[in-house]
Amino acid sequence: MKRLLDHYYRLLKIMMTLLMALMIVPVSMQVLSRHSGLVPRYIWTEEVARFCFVWVIMIGAIVAVRDSAHFDVDLMPAPKTKREEGISKLIVHASMMLMAVVFAGYGVKFALLGYAQQSEMTGVNMLILYISFPLAGFSWIAFLIEKLIADVRLIVATSRPDADQRTASGDKLR
């Protein structure tokens, strides 16, 4: 399972890079058409840039969950032991899982709404944009399952009486 998630993670990073590169083209065309007159004004450039932007945000959020680069708010005191660190992470990841399930569930409904719509500018089916939301939710779920398993393993491993209890800074406690 970990290898599959690793491959998926690499694919997401490649897609995010390609979308950022792709977004440069329509944005550059918009800037050049407005300020130089050398490039004709195309109405599709705004839509392509917006679609790329939304996809980059959603893929970036997925990658951030895997990298643990998301925003954390410390509501509890800093953990003093590895076991407390595992419990703290478990609470954070379980809370994130709740949001991921909401995103996945309502994202499917949102995507179905998009399936019934077409863009006014280009006529493209809006599912292309709306599907990014449930994809993010299901991807977060997959990556968070991996994190929750690691959290439980940390808690179990440090619950044994012979387990080496260390703080997050590495100082040994006994």
Disulfide bonds with the S-S distance in Angstrom:
none
